[in-house]
Amino acid sequence: MASPSAAKTAQRVLSVDEALERILARMTALAPETIALGDALGCVLAEDVVADRDVPPFRNSAMDGYAVRGEDVARPSVRLRVVGAVGAGETPARAVGRGEAMRIMTGAPLPDGADTVVRVEDTDGGKEAVTITRETPTGLSVRQAGEDLRRGETVLARGTHLRPADIGVLATLGRARVPVIPRPRVSVLSTGDEIVELDAPLATGKIRDANRYSLSAAVRAIGAEPYPIGIARDTAEDLRHALGNAAFADAVVTSGGVSVGDRDYVKPVVEQMGSMDFWSIAIRPGRPLAFGTLRTAGGTRSVPIFGLPGNPVSALLTFELFVRPALLKMAGRAKLHRPRVRARLLDTVEKPAGLRLFARGVYDPVAGTVRSTGPQGSGILRSMSLANCLIEVPEAPERAGPEEQVSVIRTDLPEDH
């Protein structure tokens, strides 16, 4: 049975905004770790990166051609003596003087005296003497030392969400290991006597465990690490055991068992194993949602737990609205919220008064229109699969109709604020 404090909390109804604000206020970024550069993509940098050298460290050629003095090639049909060749990774054997040229490969250091590279295509390709067939501006095809990065320059700031190009910059600086906010580890647990594994026979009254897979995928989609724990049966003992196994992670996400039925054990069990701040949210779908903390073995730390509804649409939608931004904050990300736009509704969306509705929709950015995906029942997971957005209808009206302007959350785009 739920404790008096949990029961009292359950009677309160929060708005969507209040619930999200309450969750985010409890989230903090994980402690930094230093990891291999190859594992850092998508992580958030934990400190500024300052260039310890110029990049490139020397003048080099941007093209295959001839290193020359610019004043010698200011006009076409110039004949120059070839005094050697230099390839990438080599050191020029001598300087280039007036009336001279040195064959040079892309990336090779520019010899002293030279300040311009003439492309092979603009010459006759001579090996002992070369004819320059067209005028070449001084400085053409030369990469200057430090033109990419300057020694002492802050090239990546703390808080940068590392993209492939950023990984390349770090590699250029020789940073084999980098300090980052680590990817949150998230235990994902399904609950319910009716839930079976994917390969189990479907006896009467049984359903396959879709939630563990969709929620694990949603965790992975933001760059966090999902750890599917399994299925907890509808007993306090089994749930207690499963949550004990799950508490090694940085966060725990469960589905099912968060309402007020005789076999809904998430709230009382979490209350025993930590603390529960449970509310009913004025939302459709997904009204029952539990948020609290689990104490790890020995009580050394507390792990946030999100108890999501069992219906597959409700579980995935409440993950999108509440868990996703919380995990992003835990990962050190500054942008936590998807883009929003206004769009013209093409059909009618109905809902109970007093609840904020998030209908699954298809947004057309060219036409500036949005329509629902069809039937919006909380068990119709295909409504999420067909959608590229959520249509948000506020608490006051009981419906939104054709031609109305509605708020649309672009779930097909990354966070922008």
Disulfide bonds with the S-S distance in Angstrom:
none
